[in-house]
Amino acid sequence: MVLENASLETKYEEGRDWIKHNFTLDGISGWLSVFEMNVRLVGSLLTVYAFAGDDMYEEKAQEVVDKLLPAFRSPMGIPYSLIHVESRNSKNDIDCDKSCDCNIS
């Protein structure tokens, strides 16, 4: 891993421990962009997993994906743009045509 190679093992371990013990989407109340969640969270966790080989990162990515799944259950097969992870509801952004966050994943 890049941080390990740069002799920053302590910082890497601190970050890993924080993710393991503190990172959760539980209790988040509000609408989140499905695209951004995929790119930023799932993508980042899987990238670190690919470099570090630590199953914890894959498990955390799976937790995020599980929270996003309702957005992919649309009648057209195209995911909704927004997810409310607490209620597991999803919808399209009403300004979808004006938003750069409204991408098809």
N, CA, C and O atoms as CSV, one atom per row, in Angstrom:
chain,resi,resn,atom,element,x,y,z
A,1,MET,N,N,0.841,-1.182,0.000
A,1,MET,CA,C,0.000,0.000,0.000
A,1,MET,C,C,0.882,1.240,0.000
A,1,MET,O,O,1.970,1.227,0.577
A,2,VAL,N,N,0.427,2.303,-0.638
A,2,VAL,CA,C,1.203,3.527,-0.784
A,2,VAL,C,C,1.617,4.079,0.573
A,2,VAL,O,O,2.783,4.420,0.774
A,3,LEU,N,N,0.667,4.169,1.514
A,3,LEU,CA,C,1.009,4.718,2.827
A,3,LEU,C,C,2.040,3.857,3.544
A,3,LEU,O,O,2.935,4.378,4.211
A,4,GLU,N,N,1.916,2.545,3.407
A,4,GLU,CA,C,2.881,1.659,4.056
A,4,GLU,C,C,4.267,1.835,3.436
A,4,GLU,O,O,5.267,1.879,4.152
A,5,ASN,N,N,4.325,1.934,2.126
A,5,ASN,CA,C,5.600,2.113,1.441
A,5,ASN,C,C,6.260,3.433,1.790
A,5,ASN,O,O,7.484,3.540,1.712
A,6,ALA,N,N,5.502,4.423,2.166
A,6,ALA,CA,C,6.042,5.733,2.514
A,6,ALA,C,C,6.367,5.825,4.007
A,6,ALA,O,O,6.510,6.926,4.539
A,7,SER,N,N,6.483,4.710,4.667
A,7,SER,CA,C,6.798,4.645,6.093
A,7,SER,C,C,5.768,5.373,6.942
A,7,SER,O,O,6.112,6.020,7.931
A,8,LEU,N,N,4.532,5.267,6.563
A,8,LEU,CA,C,3.454,5.887,7.330
A,8,LEU,C,C,2.524,4.816,7.904
A,8,LEU,O,O,1.305,4.984,7.938
A,9,GLU,N,N,3.120,3.724,8.350
A,9,GLU,CA,C,2.320,2.619,8.863
A,9,GLU,C,C,1.371,3.046,9.980
A,9,GLU,O,O,0.240,2.567,10.057
A,10,THR,N,N,1.835,3.948,10.843
A,10,THR,CA,C,0.999,4.400,11.952
A,10,THR,C,C,-0.243,5.104,11.435
A,10,THR,O,O,-1.348,4.845,11.914
A,11,LYS,N,N,-0.074,5.991,10.462
A,11,LYS,CA,C,-1.222,6.710,9.886
A,11,LYS,C,C,-2.160,5.732,9.186
A,11,LYS,O,O,-3.380,5.856,9.288
A,12,TYR,N,N,-1.599,4.775,8.488
A,12,TYR,CA,C,-2.416,3.760,7.818
A,12,TYR,C,C,-3.252,2.994,8.843
A,12,TYR,O,O,-4.455,2.817,8.655
A,13,GLU,N,N,-2.625,2.544,9.915
A,13,GLU,CA,C,-3.320,1.779,10.954
A,13,GLU,C,C,-4.397,2.621,11.642
A,13,GLU,O,O,-5.481,2.121,11.941
A,14,GLU,N,N,-4.099,3.893,11.890
A,14,GLU,CA,C,-5.103,4.779,12.494
A,14,GLU,C,C,-6.321,4.907,11.577
A,14,GLU,O,O,-7.460,4.818,12.034
A,15,GLY,N,N,-6.075,5.113,10.293
A,15,GLY,CA,C,-7.167,5.223,9.327
A,15,GLY,C,C,-7.951,3.933,9.215
A,15,GLY,O,O,-9.182,3.949,9.182
A,16,ARG,N,N,-7.241,2.811,9.156
A,16,ARG,CA,C,-7.890,1.506,9.071
A,16,ARG,C,C,-8.756,1.257,10.299
A,16,ARG,O,O,-9.899,0.815,10.179
A,17,ASP,N,N,-8.214,1.539,11.471
A,17,ASP,CA,C,-8.971,1.324,12.701
A,17,ASP,C,C,-10.208,2.212,12.762
A,17,ASP,O,O,-11.264,1.777,13.221
A,18,TRP,N,N,-10.081,3.462,12.297
A,18,TRP,CA,C,-11.239,4.351,12.295
A,18,TRP,C,C,-12.324,3.796,11.383
A,18,TRP,O,O,-13.495,3.762,11.759
A,19,ILE,N,N,-11.944,3.365,10.198
A,19,ILE,CA,C,-12.924,2.794,9.266
A,19,ILE,C,C,-13.570,1.556,9.884
A,19,ILE,O,O,-14.790,1.398,9.835
A,20,LYS,N,N,-12.770,0.702,10.452
A,20,LYS,CA,C,-13.297,-0.546,11.034
A,20,LYS,C,C,-14.277,-0.277,12.166
A,20,LYS,O,O,-15.323,-0.922,12.239
A,21,HIS,N,N,-13.962,0.654,13.039
A,21,HIS,CA,C,-14.755,0.850,14.251
A,21,HIS,C,C,-15.782,1.982,14.187
A,21,HIS,O,O,-16.720,2.008,14.983
A,22,ASN,N,N,-15.617,2.911,13.254
A,22,ASN,CA,C,-16.487,4.092,13.239
A,22,ASN,C,C,-17.281,4.310,11.962
A,22,ASN,O,O,-18.339,4.938,11.999
A,23,PHE,N,N,-16.795,3.808,10.837
A,23,PHE,CA,C,-17.480,4.080,9.576
A,23,PHE,C,C,-18.771,3.274,9.481
A,23,PHE,O,O,-18.759,2.045,9.538
A,24,THR,N,N,-19.873,3.982,9.338
A,24,THR,CA,C,-21.172,3.354,9.156
A,24,THR,C,C,-22.106,4.356,8.496
A,24,THR,O,O,-21.943,5.567,8.642
A,25,LEU,N,N,-23.070,3.843,7.780
A,25,LEU,CA,C,-24.103,4.696,7.218
A,25,LEU,C,C,-25.361,4.669,8.087
A,25,LEU,O,O,-26.341,5.353,7.791
A,26,ASP,N,N,-25.330,3.889,9.140
A,26,ASP,CA,C,-26.472,3.823,10.056
A,26,ASP,C,C,-26.692,5.185,10.697
A,26,ASP,O,O,-25.746,5.858,11.107
A,27,GLY,N,N,-27.947,5.575,10.774
A,27,GLY,CA,C,-28.299,6.826,11.416
A,27,GLY,C,C,-28.212,8.044,10.521
A,27,GLY,O,O,-28.516,9.152,10.964
A,28,ILE,N,N,-27.805,7.870,9.271
A,28,ILE,CA,C,-27.764,9.012,8.359
A,28,ILE,C,C,-29.176,9.274,7.862
A,28,ILE,O,O,-29.803,8.400,7.263
A,29,SER,N,N,-29.664,10.458,8.107
A,29,SER,CA,C,-31.007,10.840,7.703
A,29,SER,C,C,-30.904,11.938,6.659
A,29,SER,O,O,-30.533,13.070,6.968
A,30,GLY,N,N,-31.225,11.602,5.456
A,30,GLY,CA,C,-31.155,12.565,4.359
A,30,GLY,C,C,-30.950,11.837,3.054
A,30,GLY,O,O,-30.615,10.652,3.036
A,31,TRP,N,N,-31.148,12.539,1.973
A,31,TRP,CA,C,-31.007,11.963,0.646
A,31,TRP,C,C,-29.562,12.053,0.188
A,31,TRP,O,O,-28.934,13.108,0.288
A,32,LEU,N,N,-29.033,10.932,-0.318
A,32,LEU,CA,C,-27.658,10.869,-0.789
A,32,LEU,C,C,-27.636,10.476,-2.259
A,32,LEU,O,O,-28.504,9.738,-2.726
A,33,SER,N,N,-26.651,10.969,-2.977
A,33,SER,CA,C,-26.494,10.641,-4.384
A,33,SER,C,C,-25.971,9.211,-4.542
A,33,SER,O,O,-24.915,8.862,-4.013
A,34,VAL,N,N,-26.718,8.401,-5.267
A,34,VAL,CA,C,-26.315,7.012,-5.512
A,34,VAL,C,C,-25.002,6.987,-6.285
A,34,VAL,O,O,-24.106,6.204,-5.971
A,35,PHE,N,N,-24.892,7.837,-7.288
A,35,PHE,CA,C,-23.667,7.901,-8.079
A,35,PHE,C,C,-22.462,8.241,-7.207
A,35,PHE,O,O,-21.440,7.558,-7.262
A,36,GLU,N,N,-22.582,9.281,-6.413
A,36,GLU,CA,C,-21.461,9.698,-5.565
A,36,GLU,C,C,-21.105,8.631,-4.540
A,36,GLU,O,O,-19.927,8.411,-4.260
A,37,MET,N,N,-22.103,7.972,-3.984
A,37,MET,CA,C,-21.843,6.905,-3.015
A,37,MET,C,C,-21.076,5.757,-3.669
A,37,MET,O,O,-20.160,5.188,-3.075
A,38,ASN,N,N,-21.465,5.426,-4.901
A,38,ASN,CA,C,-20.761,4.370,-5.633
A,38,ASN,C,C,-19.320,4.768,-5.921
A,38,ASN,O,O,-18.388,4.009,-5.651
A,39,VAL,N,N,-19.150,5.946,-6.462
A,39,VAL,CA,C,-17.823,6.386,-6.873
A,39,VAL,C,C,-16.917,6.642,-5.676
A,39,VAL,O,O,-15.796,6.136,-5.615
A,40,ARG,N,N,-17.405,7.424,-4.732
A,40,ARG,CA,C,-16.546,7.867,-3.628
A,40,ARG,C,C,-16.341,6.792,-2.555
A,40,ARG,O,O,-15.209,6.519,-2.154
A,41,LEU,N,N,-17.427,6.191,-2.098
A,41,LEU,CA,C,-17.295,5.231,-0.993
A,41,LEU,C,C,-16.955,3.831,-1.476
A,41,LEU,O,O,-15.930,3.269,-1.091
A,42,VAL,N,N,-17.812,3.270,-2.315
A,42,VAL,CA,C,-17.575,1.900,-2.766
A,42,VAL,C,C,-16.256,1.825,-3.537
A,42,VAL,O,O,-15.446,0.926,-3.310
A,43,GLY,N,N,-16.049,2.772,-4.446
A,43,GLY,CA,C,-14.813,2.778,-5.233
A,43,GLY,C,C,-13.569,2.897,-4.370
A,43,GLY,O,O,-12.584,2.192,-4.591
A,44,SER,N,N,-13.611,3.782,-3.395
A,44,SER,CA,C,-12.452,3.968,-2.518
A,44,SER,C,C,-12.174,2.740,-1.669
A,44,SER,O,O,-11.029,2.303,-1.550
A,45,LEU,N,N,-13.218,2.188,-1.083
A,45,LEU,CA,C,-13.031,0.997,-0.240
A,45,LEU,C,C,-12.501,-0.186,-1.048
A,45,LEU,O,O,-11.644,-0.929,-0.569
A,46,LEU,N,N,-13.002,-0.365,-2.260
A,46,LEU,CA,C,-12.522,-1.479,-3.085
A,46,LEU,C,C,-11.103,-1.234,-3.598
A,46,LEU,O,O,-10.344,-2.182,-3.799
A,47,THR,N,N,-10.746,0.022,-3.809
A,47,THR,CA,C,-9.374,0.334,-4.218
A,47,THR,C,C,-8.396,-0.003,-3.100
A,47,THR,O,O,-7.356,-0.617,-3.340
A,48,VAL,N,N,-8.732,0.399,-1.884
A,48,VAL,CA,C,-7.860,0.075,-0.751
A,48,VAL,C,C,-7.803,-1.434,-0.559
A,48,VAL,O,O,-6.740,-1.978,-0.261
A,49,TYR,N,N,-8.926,-2.112,-0.726
A,49,TYR,CA,C,-8.936,-3.578,-0.630
A,49,TYR,C,C,-7.994,-4.190,-1.667
A,49,TYR,O,O,-7.245,-5.117,-1.358
A,50,ALA,N,N,-8.032,-3.673,-2.895
A,50,ALA,CA,C,-7.176,-4.203,-3.957
A,50,ALA,C,C,-5.691,-4.019,-3.624
A,50,ALA,O,O,-4.876,-4.894,-3.916
A,51,PHE,N,N,-5.345,-2.895,-3.019
A,51,PHE,CA,C,-3.951,-2.641,-2.674
A,51,PHE,C,C,-3.522,-3.357,-1.400
A,51,PHE,O,O,-2.433,-3.927,-1.344
A,52,ALA,N,N,-4.369,-3.331,-0.381
A,52,ALA,CA,C,-3.979,-3.858,0.930
A,52,ALA,C,C,-4.318,-5.342,1.088
A,52,ALA,O,O,-3.664,-6.052,1.853
A,53,GLY,N,N,-5.337,-5.807,0.367
A,53,GLY,CA,C,-5.756,-7.199,0.513
A,53,GLY,C,C,-6.442,-7.498,1.831
A,53,GLY,O,O,-6.558,-8.659,2.224
A,54,ASP,N,N,-6.896,-6.466,2.513
A,54,ASP,CA,C,-7.540,-6.606,3.824
A,54,ASP,C,C,-9.050,-6.755,3.613
A,54,ASP,O,O,-9.701,-5.846,3.098
A,55,ASP,N,N,-9.599,-7.900,4.013
A,55,ASP,CA,C,-11.016,-8.194,3.794
A,55,ASP,C,C,-11.962,-7.192,4.455
A,55,ASP,O,O,-13.114,-7.066,4.039
A,56,MET,N,N,-11.494,-6.482,5.475
A,56,MET,CA,C,-12.343,-5.510,6.151
A,56,MET,C,C,-12.850,-4.451,5.183
A,56,MET,O,O,-14.000,-4.022,5.275
A,57,TYR,N,N,-11.988,-4.024,4.246
A,57,TYR,CA,C,-12.389,-3.009,3.269
A,57,TYR,C,C,-13.464,-3.547,2.329
A,57,TYR,O,O,-14.398,-2.827,1.975
A,58,GLU,N,N,-13.339,-4.785,1.932
A,58,GLU,CA,C,-14.361,-5.401,1.080
A,58,GLU,C,C,-15.687,-5.517,1.837
A,58,GLU,O,O,-16.753,-5.280,1.269
A,59,GLU,N,N,-15.616,-5.877,3.098
A,59,GLU,CA,C,-16.821,-5.988,3.922
A,59,GLU,C,C,-17.500,-4.634,4.094
A,59,GLU,O,O,-18.727,-4.550,4.033
A,60,LYS,N,N,-16.731,-3.582,4.308
A,60,LYS,CA,C,-17.307,-2.235,4.437
A,60,LYS,C,C,-17.929,-1.798,3.112
A,60,LYS,O,O,-18.991,-1.174,3.106
A,61,ALA,N,N,-17.280,-2.118,1.991
A,61,ALA,CA,C,-17.850,-1.794,0.676
A,61,ALA,C,C,-19.176,-2.517,0.499
A,61,ALA,O,O,-20.133,-1.944,-0.022
A,62,GLN,N,N,-19.238,-3.772,0.928
A,62,GLN,CA,C,-20.479,-4.543,0.816
A,62,GLN,C,C,-21.581,-3.921,1.669
A,62,GLN,O,O,-22.742,-3.910,1.259
A,63,GLU,N,N,-21.239,-3.407,2.840
A,63,GLU,CA,C,-22.227,-2.723,3.683
A,63,GLU,C,C,-22.828,-1.522,2.956
A,63,GLU,O,O,-24.038,-1.298,3.007
A,64,VAL,N,N,-21.977,-0.754,2.281
A,64,VAL,CA,C,-22.469,0.412,1.532
A,64,VAL,C,C,-23.351,-0.047,0.374
A,64,VAL,O,O,-24.432,0.501,0.158
A,65,VAL,N,N,-22.893,-1.045,-0.364
A,65,VAL,CA,C,-23.663,-1.563,-1.504
A,65,VAL,C,C,-25.027,-2.056,-1.044
A,65,VAL,O,O,-26.030,-1.806,-1.711
A,66,ASP,N,N,-25.077,-2.746,0.072
A,66,ASP,CA,C,-26.357,-3.236,0.588
A,66,ASP,C,C,-27.318,-2.078,0.869
A,66,ASP,O,O,-28.524,-2.205,0.656
A,67,LYS,N,N,-26.784,-0.955,1.346
A,67,LYS,CA,C,-27.632,0.213,1.610
A,67,LYS,C,C,-28.116,0.860,0.306
A,67,LYS,O,O,-29.179,1.481,0.282
A,68,LEU,N,N,-27.347,0.718,-0.770
A,68,LEU,CA,C,-27.697,1.331,-2.052
A,68,LEU,C,C,-28.648,0.486,-2.898
A,68,LEU,O,O,-29.270,1.003,-3.826
A,69,LEU,N,N,-28.768,-0.791,-2.594
A,69,LEU,CA,C,-29.547,-1.709,-3.438
A,69,LEU,C,C,-30.968,-1.250,-3.754
A,69,LEU,O,O,-31.403,-1.437,-4.890
A,70,PRO,N,N,-31.714,-0.663,-2.826
A,70,PRO,CA,C,-33.077,-0.233,-3.181
A,70,PRO,C,C,-33.122,0.740,-4.361
A,70,PRO,O,O,-34.116,0.779,-5.086
A,71,ALA,N,N,-32.083,1.510,-4.558
A,71,ALA,CA,C,-32.058,2.460,-5.676
A,71,ALA,C,C,-31.983,1.745,-7.021
A,71,ALA,O,O,-32.316,2.333,-8.050
A,72,PHE,N,N,-31.555,0.498,-7.026
A,72,PHE,CA,C,-31.423,-0.253,-8.271
A,72,PHE,C,C,-32.670,-1.076,-8.585
A,72,PHE,O,O,-32.712,-1.785,-9.591
A,73,ARG,N,N,-33.665,-0.984,-7.742
A,73,ARG,CA,C,-34.921,-1.711,-7.958
A,73,ARG,C,C,-35.973,-0.776,-8.554
A,73,ARG,O,O,-37.031,-0.555,-7.964
A,74,SER,N,N,-35.670,-0.243,-9.709
A,74,SER,CA,C,-36.598,0.664,-10.382
A,74,SER,C,C,-37.317,-0.079,-11.503
A,74,SER,O,O,-36.791,-1.069,-12.011
A,75,PRO,N,N,-38.488,0.363,-11.895
A,75,PRO,CA,C,-39.236,-0.317,-12.941
A,75,PRO,C,C,-38.513,-0.349,-14.286
A,75,PRO,O,O,-38.721,-1.269,-15.076
A,76,MET,N,N,-37.676,0.634,-14.550
A,76,MET,CA,C,-36.972,0.708,-15.827
A,76,MET,C,C,-35.629,-0.015,-15.793
A,76,MET,O,O,-35.006,-0.212,-16.836
A,77,GLY,N,N,-35.180,-0.408,-14.608
A,77,GLY,CA,C,-33.882,-1.048,-14.491
A,77,GLY,C,C,-32.732,-0.060,-14.391
A,77,GLY,O,O,-31.579,-0.459,-14.232
A,78,ILE,N,N,-33.039,1.213,-14.481
A,78,ILE,CA,C,-32.039,2.271,-14.323
A,78,ILE,C,C,-32.140,2.756,-12.885
A,78,ILE,O,O,-33.236,3.079,-12.426
A,79,PRO,N,N,-31.023,2.816,-12.163
A,79,PRO,CA,C,-31.118,3.188,-10.749
A,79,PRO,C,C,-31.645,4.598,-10.541
A,79,PRO,O,O,-31.403,5.501,-11.343
A,80,TYR,N,N,-32.368,4.761,-9.447
A,80,TYR,CA,C,-32.782,6.092,-9.025
A,80,TYR,C,C,-31.536,6.889,-8.668
A,80,TYR,O,O,-30.500,6.307,-8.347
A,81,SER,N,N,-31.625,8.203,-8.721
A,81,SER,CA,C,-30.444,9.030,-8.475
A,81,SER,C,C,-30.178,9.274,-6.990
A,81,SER,O,O,-29.048,9.574,-6.604
A,82,LEU,N,N,-31.208,9.148,-6.157
A,82,LEU,CA,C,-31.058,9.447,-4.730
A,82,LEU,C,C,-31.536,8.282,-3.872
A,82,LEU,O,O,-32.463,7.558,-4.234
A,83,ILE,N,N,-30.885,8.122,-2.736
A,83,ILE,CA,C,-31.266,7.076,-1.772
A,83,ILE,C,C,-31.318,7.707,-0.382
A,83,ILE,O,O,-30.470,8.519,-0.011
A,84,HIS,N,N,-32.329,7.311,0.363
A,84,HIS,CA,C,-32.435,7.693,1.771
A,84,HIS,C,C,-32.099,6.417,2.537
A,84,HIS,O,O,-32.956,5.547,2.696
A,85,VAL,N,N,-30.857,6.297,3.013
A,85,VAL,CA,C,-30.392,5.021,3.551
A,85,VAL,C,C,-31.130,4.607,4.816
A,85,VAL,O,O,-31.259,3.414,5.087
A,86,GLU,N,N,-31.614,5.563,5.591
A,86,GLU,CA,C,-32.320,5.214,6.824
A,86,GLU,C,C,-33.671,4.563,6.524
A,86,GLU,O,O,-34.021,3.551,7.132
A,87,SER,N,N,-34.423,5.138,5.596
A,87,SER,CA,C,-35.745,4.587,5.263
A,87,SER,C,C,-35.696,3.576,4.128
A,87,SER,O,O,-36.673,2.867,3.884
A,88,ARG,N,N,-34.557,3.504,3.428
A,88,ARG,CA,C,-34.356,2.621,2.268
A,88,ARG,C,C,-35.244,3.009,1.086
A,88,ARG,O,O,-35.498,2.190,0.202
A,89,ASN,N,N,-35.716,4.260,1.069
A,89,ASN,CA,C,-36.483,4.781,-0.065
A,89,ASN,C,C,-35.520,5.370,-1.082
A,89,ASN,O,O,-34.417,5.801,-0.744
A,90,SER,N,N,-35.955,5.378,-2.322
A,90,SER,CA,C,-35.144,5.988,-3.372
A,90,SER,C,C,-36.049,6.775,-4.304
A,90,SER,O,O,-37.249,6.515,-4.394
A,91,LYS,N,N,-35.457,7.739,-4.996
A,91,LYS,CA,C,-36.218,8.579,-5.915
A,91,LYS,C,C,-35.243,9.223,-6.884
A,91,LYS,O,O,-34.027,9.158,-6.707
A,92,ASN,N,N,-35.798,9.839,-7.903
A,92,ASN,CA,C,-34.984,10.630,-8.817
A,92,ASN,C,C,-34.987,12.078,-8.367
A,92,ASN,O,O,-35.973,12.581,-7.829
A,93,ASP,N,N,-33.880,12.727,-8.596
A,93,ASP,CA,C,-33.751,14.141,-8.301
A,93,ASP,C,C,-34.693,14.911,-9.226
A,93,ASP,O,O,-34.691,14.680,-10.435
A,94,ILE,N,N,-35.495,15.821,-8.675
A,94,ILE,CA,C,-36.447,16.550,-9.514
A,94,ILE,C,C,-35.734,17.468,-10.501
A,94,ILE,O,O,-36.305,17.831,-11.530
A,95,ASP,N,N,-34.492,17.846,-10.200
A,95,ASP,CA,C,-33.707,18.661,-11.113
A,95,ASP,C,C,-32.665,17.813,-11.842
A,95,ASP,O,O,-31.567,18.280,-12.144
A,96,CYS,N,N,-33.027,16.569,-12.116
A,96,CYS,CA,C,-32.083,15.613,-12.687
A,96,CYS,C,C,-31.441,16.120,-13.971
A,96,CYS,O,O,-30.258,15.876,-14.212
A,97,ASP,N,N,-32.201,16.817,-14.788
A,97,ASP,CA,C,-31.644,17.301,-16.039
A,97,ASP,C,C,-30.663,18.452,-15.858
A,97,ASP,O,O,-29.940,18.806,-16.790
A,98,LYS,N,N,-30.633,19.043,-14.652
A,98,LYS,CA,C,-29.753,20.173,-14.376
A,98,LYS,C,C,-28.586,19.790,-13.465
A,98,LYS,O,O,-27.728,20.624,-13.177
A,99,SER,N,N,-28.548,18.556,-13.018
A,99,SER,CA,C,-27.583,18.150,-11.996
A,99,SER,C,C,-26.492,17.274,-12.578
A,99,SER,O,O,-26.769,16.335,-13.324
A,100,CYS,N,N,-25.254,17.584,-12.236
A,100,CYS,CA,C,-24.142,16.730,-12.687
A,100,CYS,C,C,-24.068,15.464,-11.858
A,100,CYS,O,O,-23.367,14.527,-12.241
A,101,ASP,N,N,-24.779,15.404,-10.717
A,101,ASP,CA,C,-24.774,14.216,-9.877
A,101,ASP,C,C,-25.752,13.159,-10.356
A,101,ASP,O,O,-25.793,12.054,-9.814
A,102,CYS,N,N,-26.530,13.489,-11.359
A,102,CYS,CA,C,-27.561,12.561,-11.818
A,102,CYS,C,C,-27.025,11.745,-12.987
A,102,CYS,O,O,-27.374,11.981,-14.144
A,103,ASN,N,N,-26.179,10.791,-12.661
A,103,ASN,CA,C,-25.562,9.952,-13.676
A,103,ASN,C,C,-26.144,8.557,-13.628
A,103,ASN,O,O,-26.619,8.112,-12.583
A,104,ILE,N,N,-26.112,7.883,-14.724
A,104,ILE,CA,C,-26.546,6.491,-14.772
A,104,ILE,C,C,-25.339,5.635,-14.438
A,104,ILE,O,O,-24.327,5.672,-15.136
A,105,SER,N,N,-25.451,4.868,-13.371
A,105,SER,CA,C,-24.322,4.033,-12.929
A,105,SER,C,C,-24.257,2.768,-13.738
A,105,SER,O,O,-23.375,1.938,-13.515
